[in-house]
Amino acid sequence: MRTTLDIPDDLFKEAMKITRCRTKIEVIKIVLENIVKKNNIQMLKQFRGKIDLDINLSASRKRD
């Protein structure tokens, strides 16, 4: 998908320096991937303590 963006050059330069990316496209991909990952982590945190998996860890850790 082609998109035209108006993003300040100094912001891009800083992002490229931090990420060590060579192109602006690489920076945008990394930023978008990080946003999605962060959102997924936040969604998973909502389930903390609410799901009972009923797993016997002692039995599952035994290896035959």
mmCIF file as Biopython writes it, N, C-alpha, C and O atoms, coordinates in Angstrom:
data_model
#
loop_
_atom_site.group_PDB
_atom_site.id
_atom_site.type_symbol
_atom_site.label_atom_id
_atom_site.label_alt_id
_atom_site.label_comp_id
_atom_site.label_asym_id
_atom_site.label_entity_id
_atom_site.label_seq_id
_atom_site.pdbx_PDB_ins_code
_atom_site.Cartn_x
_atom_site.Cartn_y
_atom_site.Cartn_z
_atom_site.occupancy
_atom_site.B_iso_or_equiv
_atom_site.auth_seq_id
_atom_site.auth_asym_id
_atom_site.pdbx_PDB_model_num
ATOM 1   N N  . MET A ? 1  ? 0.840   -1.162  0.000  1.0 0.0 1  A 1 
ATOM 2   C CA . MET A ? 1  ? 0.000   0.000   0.000  1.0 0.0 1  A 1 
ATOM 3   C C  . MET A ? 1  ? 0.897   1.240   0.000  1.0 0.0 1  A 1 
ATOM 4   O O  . MET A ? 1  ? 1.853   1.331   0.770  1.0 0.0 1  A 1 
ATOM 5   N N  . ARG A ? 2  ? 0.579   2.161   -0.849 1.0 0.0 2  A 1 
ATOM 6   C CA . ARG A ? 2  ? 1.328   3.412   -0.893 1.0 0.0 2  A 1 
ATOM 7   C C  . ARG A ? 2  ? 0.578   4.471   -0.111 1.0 0.0 2  A 1 
ATOM 8   O O  . ARG A ? 2  ? -0.636  4.626   -0.249 1.0 0.0 2  A 1 
ATOM 9   N N  . THR A ? 3  ? 1.322   5.202   0.716  1.0 0.0 3  A 1 
ATOM 10  C CA . THR A ? 3  ? 0.740   6.254   1.541  1.0 0.0 3  A 1 
ATOM 11  C C  . THR A ? 3  ? 1.718   7.415   1.602  1.0 0.0 3  A 1 
ATOM 12  O O  . THR A ? 3  ? 2.930   7.219   1.695  1.0 0.0 3  A 1 
ATOM 13  N N  . THR A ? 4  ? 1.185   8.609   1.550  1.0 0.0 4  A 1 
ATOM 14  C CA . THR A ? 4  ? 2.025   9.793   1.698  1.0 0.0 4  A 1 
ATOM 15  C C  . THR A ? 4  ? 1.895   10.292  3.128  1.0 0.0 4  A 1 
ATOM 16  O O  . THR A ? 4  ? 0.789   10.496  3.628  1.0 0.0 4  A 1 
ATOM 17  N N  . LEU A ? 5  ? 3.035   10.487  3.780  1.0 0.0 5  A 1 
ATOM 18  C CA . LEU A ? 5  ? 3.043   10.933  5.162  1.0 0.0 5  A 1 
ATOM 19  C C  . LEU A ? 5  ? 3.864   12.206  5.289  1.0 0.0 5  A 1 
ATOM 20  O O  . LEU A ? 5  ? 4.870   12.377  4.599  1.0 0.0 5  A 1 
ATOM 21  N N  . ASP A ? 6  ? 3.439   13.085  6.159  1.0 0.0 6  A 1 
ATOM 22  C CA . ASP A ? 6  ? 4.193   14.299  6.444  1.0 0.0 6  A 1 
ATOM 23  C C  . ASP A ? 6  ? 4.713   14.183  7.880  1.0 0.0 6  A 1 
ATOM 24  O O  . ASP A ? 6  ? 4.041   14.574  8.836  1.0 0.0 6  A 1 
ATOM 25  N N  . ILE A ? 7  ? 5.927   13.636  8.004  1.0 0.0 7  A 1 
ATOM 26  C CA . ILE A ? 7  ? 6.527   13.398  9.311  1.0 0.0 7  A 1 
ATOM 27  C C  . ILE A ? 7  ? 7.806   14.224  9.394  1.0 0.0 7  A 1 
ATOM 28  O O  . ILE A ? 7  ? 8.600   14.231  8.453  1.0 0.0 7  A 1 
ATOM 29  N N  . PRO A ? 8  ? 8.011   14.915  10.502 1.0 0.0 8  A 1 
ATOM 30  C CA . PRO A ? 8  ? 9.204   15.748  10.638 1.0 0.0 8  A 1 
ATOM 31  C C  . PRO A ? 8  ? 10.496  14.948  10.447 1.0 0.0 8  A 1 
ATOM 32  O O  . PRO A ? 8  ? 10.640  13.846  10.976 1.0 0.0 8  A 1 
ATOM 33  N N  . ASP A ? 9  ? 11.430  15.519  9.684  1.0 0.0 9  A 1 
ATOM 34  C CA . ASP A ? 9  ? 12.699  14.846  9.399  1.0 0.0 9  A 1 
ATOM 35  C C  . ASP A ? 9  ? 13.492  14.543  10.656 1.0 0.0 9  A 1 
ATOM 36  O O  . ASP A ? 9  ? 14.100  13.478  10.764 1.0 0.0 9  A 1 
ATOM 37  N N  . ASP A ? 10 ? 13.493  15.472  11.614 1.0 0.0 10 A 1 
ATOM 38  C CA . ASP A ? 10 ? 14.273  15.238  12.830 1.0 0.0 10 A 1 
ATOM 39  C C  . ASP A ? 10 ? 13.743  14.047  13.612 1.0 0.0 10 A 1 
ATOM 40  O O  . ASP A ? 10 ? 14.517  13.315  14.230 1.0 0.0 10 A 1 
ATOM 41  N N  . LEU A ? 11 ? 12.434  13.849  13.590 1.0 0.0 11 A 1 
ATOM 42  C CA . LEU A ? 11 ? 11.833  12.697  14.261 1.0 0.0 11 A 1 
ATOM 43  C C  . LEU A ? 11 ? 12.256  11.406  13.571 1.0 0.0 11 A 1 
ATOM 44  O O  . LEU A ? 11 ? 12.588  10.422  14.232 1.0 0.0 11 A 1 
ATOM 45  N N  . PHE A ? 12 ? 12.244  11.414  12.238 1.0 0.0 12 A 1 
ATOM 46  C CA . PHE A ? 12 ? 12.671  10.235  11.495 1.0 0.0 12 A 1 
ATOM 47  C C  . PHE A ? 12 ? 14.144  9.938   11.719 1.0 0.0 12 A 1 
ATOM 48  O O  . PHE A ? 12 ? 14.526  8.783   11.905 1.0 0.0 12 A 1 
ATOM 49  N N  . LYS A ? 13 ? 14.970  10.969  11.704 1.0 0.0 13 A 1 
ATOM 50  C CA . LYS A ? 13 ? 16.401  10.765  11.915 1.0 0.0 13 A 1 
ATOM 51  C C  . LYS A ? 13 ? 16.670  10.150  13.281 1.0 0.0 13 A 1 
ATOM 52  O O  . LYS A ? 13 ? 17.508  9.257   13.414 1.0 0.0 13 A 1 
ATOM 53  N N  . GLU A ? 14 ? 15.964  10.625  14.285 1.0 0.0 14 A 1 
ATOM 54  C CA . GLU A ? 14 ? 16.141  10.073  15.632 1.0 0.0 14 A 1 
ATOM 55  C C  . GLU A ? 14 ? 15.683  8.621   15.688 1.0 0.0 14 A 1 
ATOM 56  O O  . GLU A ? 14 ? 16.347  7.775   16.288 1.0 0.0 14 A 1 
ATOM 57  N N  . ALA A ? 15 ? 14.548  8.340   15.060 1.0 0.0 15 A 1 
ATOM 58  C CA . ALA A ? 15 ? 14.030  6.966   15.042 1.0 0.0 15 A 1 
ATOM 59  C C  . ALA A ? 15 ? 14.976  6.040   14.286 1.0 0.0 15 A 1 
ATOM 60  O O  . ALA A ? 15 ? 15.188  4.900   14.699 1.0 0.0 15 A 1 
ATOM 61  N N  . MET A ? 16 ? 15.540  6.518   13.195 1.0 0.0 16 A 1 
ATOM 62  C CA . MET A ? 16 ? 16.474  5.708   12.422 1.0 0.0 16 A 1 
ATOM 63  C C  . MET A ? 16 ? 17.757  5.454   13.219 1.0 0.0 16 A 1 
ATOM 64  O O  . MET A ? 16 ? 18.345  4.376   13.131 1.0 0.0 16 A 1 
ATOM 65  N N  . LYS A ? 17 ? 18.176  6.431   13.980 1.0 0.0 17 A 1 
ATOM 66  C CA . LYS A ? 17 ? 19.366  6.271   14.805 1.0 0.0 17 A 1 
ATOM 67  C C  . LYS A ? 17 ? 19.122  5.238   15.905 1.0 0.0 17 A 1 
ATOM 68  O O  . LYS A ? 17 ? 19.965  4.379   16.161 1.0 0.0 17 A 1 
ATOM 69  N N  . ILE A ? 18 ? 17.962  5.331   16.546 1.0 0.0 18 A 1 
ATOM 70  C CA . ILE A ? 18 ? 17.625  4.412   17.638 1.0 0.0 18 A 1 
ATOM 71  C C  . ILE A ? 18 ? 17.474  2.982   17.132 1.0 0.0 18 A 1 
ATOM 72  O O  . ILE A ? 18 ? 17.986  2.042   17.740 1.0 0.0 18 A 1 
ATOM 73  N N  . THR A ? 19 ? 16.770  2.826   16.021 1.0 0.0 19 A 1 
ATOM 74  C CA . THR A ? 19 ? 16.482  1.485   15.500 1.0 0.0 19 A 1 
ATOM 75  C C  . THR A ? 19 ? 17.592  0.932   14.620 1.0 0.0 19 A 1 
ATOM 76  O O  . THR A ? 19 ? 17.607  -0.257  14.301 1.0 0.0 19 A 1 
ATOM 77  N N  . ARG A ? 20 ? 18.521  1.799   14.228 1.0 0.0 20 A 1 
ATOM 78  C CA . ARG A ? 20 ? 19.609  1.419   13.320 1.0 0.0 20 A 1 
ATOM 79  C C  . ARG A ? 20 ? 19.096  0.933   11.980 1.0 0.0 20 A 1 
ATOM 80  O O  . ARG A ? 20 ? 19.710  0.080   11.340 1.0 0.0 20 A 1 
ATOM 81  N N  . CYS A ? 21 ? 17.971  1.479   11.561 1.0 0.0 21 A 1 
ATOM 82  C CA . CYS A ? 21 ? 17.399  1.152   10.261 1.0 0.0 21 A 1 
ATOM 83  C C  . CYS A ? 21 ? 18.046  2.022   9.199  1.0 0.0 21 A 1 
ATOM 84  O O  . CYS A ? 21 ? 18.466  3.148   9.467  1.0 0.0 21 A 1 
ATOM 85  N N  . ARG A ? 22 ? 18.117  1.490   8.008  1.0 0.0 22 A 1 
ATOM 86  C CA . ARG A ? 22 ? 18.726  2.231   6.904  1.0 0.0 22 A 1 
ATOM 87  C C  . ARG A ? 22 ? 17.712  3.019   6.090  1.0 0.0 22 A 1 
ATOM 88  O O  . ARG A ? 22 ? 18.066  3.995   5.429  1.0 0.0 22 A 1 
ATOM 89  N N  . THR A ? 23 ? 16.452  2.598   6.137  1.0 0.0 23 A 1 
ATOM 90  C CA . THR A ? 23 ? 15.434  3.281   5.333  1.0 0.0 23 A 1 
ATOM 91  C C  . THR A ? 23 ? 14.251  3.695   6.205  1.0 0.0 23 A 1 
ATOM 92  O O  . THR A ? 23 ? 14.030  3.162   7.293  1.0 0.0 23 A 1 
ATOM 93  N N  . LYS A ? 24 ? 13.510  4.651   5.691  1.0 0.0 24 A 1 
ATOM 94  C CA . LYS A ? 24 ? 12.326  5.115   6.398  1.0 0.0 24 A 1 
ATOM 95  C C  . LYS A ? 24 ? 11.257  4.033   6.435  1.0 0.0 24 A 1 
ATOM 96  O O  . LYS A ? 24 ? 10.492  3.938   7.394  1.0 0.0 24 A 1 
ATOM 97  N N  . ILE A ? 25 ? 11.208  3.228   5.398  1.0 0.0 25 A 1 
ATOM 98  C CA . ILE A ? 25 ? 10.229  2.134   5.356  1.0 0.0 25 A 1 
ATOM 99  C C  . ILE A ? 25 ? 10.481  1.143   6.481  1.0 0.0 25 A 1 
ATOM 100 O O  . ILE A ? 25 ? 9.540   0.678   7.125  1.0 0.0 25 A 1 
ATOM 101 N N  . GLU A ? 26 ? 11.744  0.820   6.718  1.0 0.0 26 A 1 
ATOM 102 C CA . GLU A ? 26 ? 12.092  -0.095  7.809  1.0 0.0 26 A 1 
ATOM 103 C C  . GLU A ? 26 ? 11.640  0.473   9.154  1.0 0.0 26 A 1 
ATOM 104 O O  . GLU A ? 26 ? 11.101  -0.253  9.990  1.0 0.0 26 A 1 
ATOM 105 N N  . VAL A ? 27 ? 11.860  1.762   9.356  1.0 0.0 27 A 1 
ATOM 106 C CA . VAL A ? 27 ? 11.459  2.409   10.611 1.0 0.0 27 A 1 
ATOM 107 C C  . VAL A ? 27 ? 9.956   2.308   10.797 1.0 0.0 27 A 1 
ATOM 108 O O  . VAL A ? 27 ? 9.481   1.954   11.876 1.0 0.0 27 A 1 
ATOM 109 N N  . ILE A ? 28 ? 9.211   2.615   9.753  1.0 0.0 28 A 1 
ATOM 110 C CA . ILE A ? 28 ? 7.743   2.568   9.843  1.0 0.0 28 A 1 
ATOM 111 C C  . ILE A ? 28 ? 7.268   1.157   10.150 1.0 0.0 28 A 1 
ATOM 112 O O  . ILE A ? 28 ? 6.366   0.974   10.968 1.0 0.0 28 A 1 
ATOM 113 N N  . LYS A ? 29 ? 7.862   0.153   9.503  1.0 0.0 29 A 1 
ATOM 114 C CA . LYS A ? 29 ? 7.475   -1.240  9.768  1.0 0.0 29 A 1 
ATOM 115 C C  . LYS A ? 29 ? 7.730   -1.619  11.222 1.0 0.0 29 A 1 
ATOM 116 O O  . LYS A ? 29 ? 6.881   -2.236  11.865 1.0 0.0 29 A 1 
ATOM 117 N N  . ILE A ? 30 ? 8.899   -1.249  11.738 1.0 0.0 30 A 1 
ATOM 118 C CA . ILE A ? 30 ? 9.232   -1.569  13.125 1.0 0.0 30 A 1 
ATOM 119 C C  . ILE A ? 30 ? 8.273   -0.881  14.087 1.0 0.0 30 A 1 
ATOM 120 O O  . ILE A ? 30 ? 7.799   -1.492  15.046 1.0 0.0 30 A 1 
ATOM 121 N N  . VAL A ? 31 ? 7.992   0.380   13.829 1.0 0.0 31 A 1 
ATOM 122 C CA . VAL A ? 31 ? 7.080   1.126   14.696 1.0 0.0 31 A 1 
ATOM 123 C C  . VAL A ? 31 ? 5.698   0.491   14.691 1.0 0.0 31 A 1 
ATOM 124 O O  . VAL A ? 31 ? 5.100   0.305   15.751 1.0 0.0 31 A 1 
ATOM 125 N N  . LEU A ? 32 ? 5.189   0.158   13.526 1.0 0.0 32 A 1 
ATOM 126 C CA . LEU A ? 32 ? 3.861   -0.457  13.443 1.0 0.0 32 A 1 
ATOM 127 C C  . LEU A ? 32 ? 3.832   -1.822  14.130 1.0 0.0 32 A 1 
ATOM 128 O O  . LEU A ? 32 ? 2.870   -2.146  14.827 1.0 0.0 32 A 1 
ATOM 129 N N  . GLU A ? 33 ? 4.884   -2.624  13.935 1.0 0.0 33 A 1 
ATOM 130 C CA . GLU A ? 33 ? 4.951   -3.930  14.604 1.0 0.0 33 A 1 
ATOM 131 C C  . GLU A ? 33 ? 4.975   -3.766  16.118 1.0 0.0 33 A 1 
ATOM 132 O O  . GLU A ? 33 ? 4.315   -4.519  16.834 1.0 0.0 33 A 1 
ATOM 133 N N  . ASN A ? 34 ? 5.725   -2.794  16.605 1.0 0.0 34 A 1 
ATOM 134 C CA . ASN A ? 34 ? 5.800   -2.559  18.048 1.0 0.0 34 A 1 
ATOM 135 C C  . ASN A ? 34 ? 4.463   -2.094  18.619 1.0 0.0 34 A 1 
ATOM 136 O O  . ASN A ? 34 ? 4.097   -2.486  19.727 1.0 0.0 34 A 1 
ATOM 137 N N  . ILE A ? 35 ? 3.739   -1.272  17.885 1.0 0.0 35 A 1 
ATOM 138 C CA . ILE A ? 35 ? 2.424   -0.828  18.341 1.0 0.0 35 A 1 
ATOM 139 C C  . ILE A ? 35 ? 1.478   -2.020  18.463 1.0 0.0 35 A 1 
ATOM 140 O O  . ILE A ? 35 ? 0.753   -2.145  19.450 1.0 0.0 35 A 1 
ATOM 141 N N  . VAL A ? 36 ? 1.488   -2.890  17.460 1.0 0.0 36 A 1 
ATOM 142 C CA . VAL A ? 36 ? 0.611   -4.068  17.480 1.0 0.0 36 A 1 
ATOM 143 C C  . VAL A ? 36 ? 0.993   -4.987  18.637 1.0 0.0 36 A 1 
ATOM 144 O O  . VAL A ? 36 ? 0.115   -5.477  19.348 1.0 0.0 36 A 1 
ATOM 145 N N  . LYS A ? 37 ? 2.297   -5.230  18.838 1.0 0.0 37 A 1 
ATOM 146 C CA . LYS A ? 37 ? 2.752   -6.094  19.937 1.0 0.0 37 A 1 
ATOM 147 C C  . LYS A ? 37 ? 2.350   -5.511  21.291 1.0 0.0 37 A 1 
ATOM 148 O O  . LYS A ? 37 ? 1.875   -6.229  22.171 1.0 0.0 37 A 1 
ATOM 149 N N  . LYS A ? 38 ? 2.546   -4.219  21.442 1.0 0.0 38 A 1 
ATOM 150 C CA . LYS A ? 38 ? 2.205   -3.563  22.705 1.0 0.0 38 A 1 
ATOM 151 C C  . LYS A ? 38 ? 0.708   -3.675  22.985 1.0 0.0 38 A 1 
ATOM 152 O O  . LYS A ? 38 ? 0.295   -3.929  24.116 1.0 0.0 38 A 1 
ATOM 153 N N  . ASN A ? 39 ? -0.090  -3.484  21.954 1.0 0.0 39 A 1 
ATOM 154 C CA . ASN A ? 39 ? -1.535  -3.611  22.114 1.0 0.0 39 A 1 
ATOM 155 C C  . ASN A ? 39 ? -1.925  -5.042  22.487 1.0 0.0 39 A 1 
ATOM 156 O O  . ASN A ? 39 ? -2.780  -5.248  23.348 1.0 0.0 39 A 1 
ATOM 157 N N  . ASN A ? 40 ? -1.305  -6.024  21.848 1.0 0.0 40 A 1 
ATOM 158 C CA . ASN A ? 40 ? -1.612  -7.425  22.158 1.0 0.0 40 A 1 
ATOM 159 C C  . ASN A ? 40 ? -1.242  -7.765  23.600 1.0 0.0 40 A 1 
ATOM 160 O O  . ASN A ? 40 ? -1.974  -8.488  24.277 1.0 0.0 40 A 1 
ATOM 161 N N  . ILE A ? 41 ? -0.116  -7.248  24.067 1.0 0.0 41 A 1 
ATOM 162 C CA . ILE A ? 41 ? 0.298   -7.480  25.452 1.0 0.0 41 A 1 
ATOM 163 C C  . ILE A ? 41 ? -0.710  -6.865  26.413 1.0 0.0 41 A 1 
ATOM 164 O O  . ILE A ? 41 ? -1.081  -7.489  27.407 1.0 0.0 41 A 1 
ATOM 165 N N  . GLN A ? 42 ? -1.156  -5.646  26.124 1.0 0.0 42 A 1 
ATOM 166 C CA . GLN A ? 42 ? -2.150  -4.982  26.973 1.0 0.0 42 A 1 
ATOM 167 C C  . GLN A ? 42 ? -3.446  -5.785  27.027 1.0 0.0 42 A 1 
ATOM 168 O O  . GLN A ? 42 ? -4.062  -5.913  28.085 1.0 0.0 42 A 1 
ATOM 169 N N  . MET A ? 43 ? -3.852  -6.323  25.884 1.0 0.0 43 A 1 
ATOM 170 C CA . MET A ? 43 ? -5.082  -7.124  25.847 1.0 0.0 43 A 1 
ATOM 171 C C  . MET A ? 43 ? -4.928  -8.388  26.676 1.0 0.0 43 A 1 
ATOM 172 O O  . MET A ? 43 ? -5.860  -8.787  27.374 1.0 0.0 43 A 1 
ATOM 173 N N  . LEU A ? 44 ? -3.755  -9.028  26.609 1.0 0.0 44 A 1 
ATOM 174 C CA . LEU A ? 44 ? -3.522  -10.246 27.380 1.0 0.0 44 A 1 
ATOM 175 C C  . LEU A ? 44 ? -3.477  -9.961  28.876 1.0 0.0 44 A 1 
ATOM 176 O O  . LEU A ? 44 ? -3.908  -10.792 29.676 1.0 0.0 44 A 1 
ATOM 177 N N  . LYS A ? 45 ? -2.967  -8.809  29.260 1.0 0.0 45 A 1 
ATOM 178 C CA . LYS A ? 45 ? -2.890  -8.453  30.674 1.0 0.0 45 A 1 
ATOM 179 C C  . LYS A ? 45 ? -4.270  -8.355  31.315 1.0 0.0 45 A 1 
ATOM 180 O O  . LYS A ? 45 ? -4.401  -8.516  32.529 1.0 0.0 45 A 1 
ATOM 181 N N  . GLN A ? 46 ? -5.281  -8.097  30.528 1.0 0.0 46 A 1 
ATOM 182 C CA . GLN A ? 46 ? -6.645  -8.014  31.052 1.0 0.0 46 A 1 
ATOM 183 C C  . GLN A ? 46 ? -7.119  -9.359  31.608 1.0 0.0 46 A 1 
ATOM 184 O O  . GLN A ? 46 ? -8.003  -9.408  32.464 1.0 0.0 46 A 1 
ATOM 185 N N  . PHE A ? 47 ? -6.522  -10.450 31.113 1.0 0.0 47 A 1 
ATOM 186 C CA . PHE A ? 47 ? -6.938  -11.784 31.527 1.0 0.0 47 A 1 
ATOM 187 C C  . PHE A ? 47 ? -6.169  -12.310 32.728 1.0 0.0 47 A 1 
ATOM 188 O O  . PHE A ? 47 ? -6.459  -13.403 33.217 1.0 0.0 47 A 1 
ATOM 189 N N  . ARG A ? 48 ? -5.189  -11.544 33.211 1.0 0.0 48 A 1 
ATOM 190 C CA . ARG A ? 48 ? -4.368  -12.007 34.323 1.0 0.0 48 A 1 
ATOM 191 C C  . ARG A ? 48 ? -5.232  -12.313 35.542 1.0 0.0 48 A 1 
ATOM 192 O O  . ARG A ? 48 ? -5.968  -11.458 36.034 1.0 0.0 48 A 1 
ATOM 193 N N  . GLY A ? 49 ? -5.124  -13.551 36.016 1.0 0.0 49 A 1 
ATOM 194 C CA . GLY A ? 49 ? -5.868  -13.980 37.183 1.0 0.0 49 A 1 
ATOM 195 C C  . GLY A ? 49 ? -7.313  -14.342 36.914 1.0 0.0 49 A 1 
ATOM 196 O O  . GLY A ? 49 ? -8.028  -14.720 37.842 1.0 0.0 49 A 1 
ATOM 197 N N  . LYS A ? 50 ? -7.763  -14.243 35.688 1.0 0.0 50 A 1 
ATOM 198 C CA . LYS A ? 50 ? -9.165  -14.508 35.364 1.0 0.0 50 A 1 
ATOM 199 C C  . LYS A ? 50 ? -9.382  -15.853 34.683 1.0 0.0 50 A 1 
ATOM 200 O O  . LYS A ? 50 ? -10.518 -16.311 34.554 1.0 0.0 50 A 1 
ATOM 201 N N  . ILE A ? 51 ? -8.304  -16.481 34.252 1.0 0.0 51 A 1 
ATOM 202 C CA . ILE A ? 51 ? -8.428  -17.755 33.545 1.0 0.0 51 A 1 
ATOM 203 C C  . ILE A ? 51 ? -7.847  -18.868 34.418 1.0 0.0 51 A 1 
ATOM 204 O O  . ILE A ? 51 ? -6.693  -18.803 34.841 1.0 0.0 51 A 1 
ATOM 205 N N  . ASP A ? 52 ? -8.658  -19.880 34.677 1.0 0.0 52 A 1 
ATOM 206 C CA . ASP A ? 52 ? -8.199  -21.035 35.448 1.0 0.0 52 A 1 
ATOM 207 C C  . ASP A ? 52 ? -7.959  -22.176 34.472 1.0 0.0 52 A 1 
ATOM 208 O O  . ASP A ? 52 ? -8.904  -22.747 33.928 1.0 0.0 52 A 1 
ATOM 209 N N  . LEU A ? 53 ? -6.708  -22.498 34.256 1.0 0.0 53 A 1 
ATOM 210 C CA . LEU A ? 53 ? -6.370  -23.530 33.291 1.0 0.0 53 A 1 
ATOM 211 C C  . LEU A ? 53 ? -6.397  -24.930 33.881 1.0 0.0 53 A 1 
ATOM 212 O O  . LEU A ? 53 ? -6.373  -25.914 33.141 1.0 0.0 53 A 1 
ATOM 213 N N  . ASP A ? 54 ? -6.447  -25.030 35.204 1.0 0.0 54 A 1 
ATOM 214 C CA . ASP A ? 54 ? -6.497  -26.317 35.888 1.0 0.0 54 A 1 
ATOM 215 C C  . ASP A ? 54 ? -5.387  -27.248 35.391 1.0 0.0 54 A 1 
ATOM 216 O O  . ASP A ? 54 ? -5.648  -28.369 34.956 1.0 0.0 54 A 1 
ATOM 217 N N  . ILE A ? 55 ? -4.153  -26.764 35.465 1.0 0.0 55 A 1 
ATOM 218 C CA . ILE A ? 55 ? -2.997  -27.518 35.001 1.0 0.0 55 A 1 
ATOM 219 C C  . ILE A ? 55 ? -2.191  -27.975 36.207 1.0 0.0 55 A 1 
ATOM 220 O O  . ILE A ? 55 ? -1.927  -27.196 37.123 1.0 0.0 55 A 1 
ATOM 221 N N  . ASN A ? 56 ? -1.806  -29.242 36.198 1.0 0.0 56 A 1 
ATOM 222 C CA . ASN A ? 56 ? -0.948  -29.787 37.220 1.0 0.0 56 A 1 
ATOM 223 C C  . ASN A ? 56 ? 0.497   -29.616 36.755 1.0 0.0 56 A 1 
ATOM 224 O O  . ASN A ? 56 ? 1.002   -30.432 35.984 1.0 0.0 56 A 1 
ATOM 225 N N  . LEU A ? 57 ? 1.156   -28.572 37.215 1.0 0.0 57 A 1 
ATOM 226 C CA . LEU A ? 57 ? 2.520   -28.281 36.761 1.0 0.0 57 A 1 
ATOM 227 C C  . LEU A ? 57 ? 3.501   -29.371 37.142 1.0 0.0 57 A 1 
ATOM 228 O O  . LEU A ? 57 ? 4.429   -29.654 36.384 1.0 0.0 57 A 1 
ATOM 229 N N  . SER A ? 58 ? 3.320   -29.980 38.285 1.0 0.0 58 A 1 
ATOM 230 C CA . SER A ? 58 ? 4.232   -31.049 38.712 1.0 0.0 58 A 1 
ATOM 231 C C  . SER A ? 58 ? 4.188   -32.211 37.735 1.0 0.0 58 A 1 
ATOM 232 O O  . SER A ? 58 ? 5.227   -32.758 37.369 1.0 0.0 58 A 1 
ATOM 233 N N  . ALA A ? 59 ? 3.007   -32.583 37.319 1.0 0.0 59 A 1 
ATOM 234 C CA . ALA A ? 59 ? 2.858   -33.701 36.388 1.0 0.0 59 A 1 
ATOM 235 C C  . ALA A ? 59 ? 3.370   -33.343 34.990 1.0 0.0 59 A 1 
ATOM 236 O O  . ALA A ? 59 ? 3.966   -34.177 34.309 1.0 0.0 59 A 1 
ATOM 237 N N  . SER A ? 60 ? 3.134   -32.111 34.575 1.0 0.0 60 A 1 
ATOM 238 C CA . SER A ? 60 ? 3.547   -31.729 33.232 1.0 0.0 60 A 1 
ATOM 239 C C  . SER A ? 60 ? 5.060   -31.520 33.127 1.0 0.0 60 A 1 
ATOM 240 O O  . SER A ? 60 ? 5.613   -31.587 32.030 1.0 0.0 60 A 1 
ATOM 241 N N  . ARG A ? 61 ? 5.726   -31.271 34.237 1.0 0.0 61 A 1 
ATOM 242 C CA . ARG A ? 61 ? 7.176   -31.054 34.206 1.0 0.0 61 A 1 
ATOM 243 C C  . ARG A ? 61 ? 7.982   -32.343 34.250 1.0 0.0 61 A 1 
ATOM 244 O O  . ARG A ? 61 ? 9.178   -32.342 33.956 1.0 0.0 61 A 1 
ATOM 245 N N  . LYS A ? 62 ? 7.329   -33.450 34.617 1.0 0.0 62 A 1 
ATOM 246 C CA . LYS A ? 62 ? 8.013   -34.746 34.666 1.0 0.0 62 A 1 
ATOM 247 C C  . LYS A ? 62 ? 8.265   -35.221 33.241 1.0 0.0 62 A 1 
ATOM 248 O O  . LYS A ? 62 ? 7.376   -35.198 32.389 1.0 0.0 62 A 1 
ATOM 249 N N  . ARG A ? 63 ? 9.490   -35.650 33.009 1.0 0.0 63 A 1 
ATOM 250 C CA . ARG A ? 63 ? 9.845   -36.144 31.677 1.0 0.0 63 A 1 
ATOM 251 C C  . ARG A ? 63 ? 10.259  -37.600 31.794 1.0 0.0 63 A 1 
ATOM 252 O O  . ARG A ? 63 ? 11.059  -37.985 32.647 1.0 0.0 63 A 1 
ATOM 253 N N  . ASP A ? 64 ? 9.699   -38.369 30.929 1.0 0.0 64 A 1 
ATOM 254 C CA . ASP A ? 64 ? 10.018  -39.810 30.928 1.0 0.0 64 A 1 
ATOM 255 C C  . ASP A ? 64 ? 11.049  -40.137 29.886 1.0 0.0 64 A 1 
ATOM 256 O O  . ASP A ? 64 ? 11.436  -41.297 29.744 1.0 0.0 64 A 1 
#
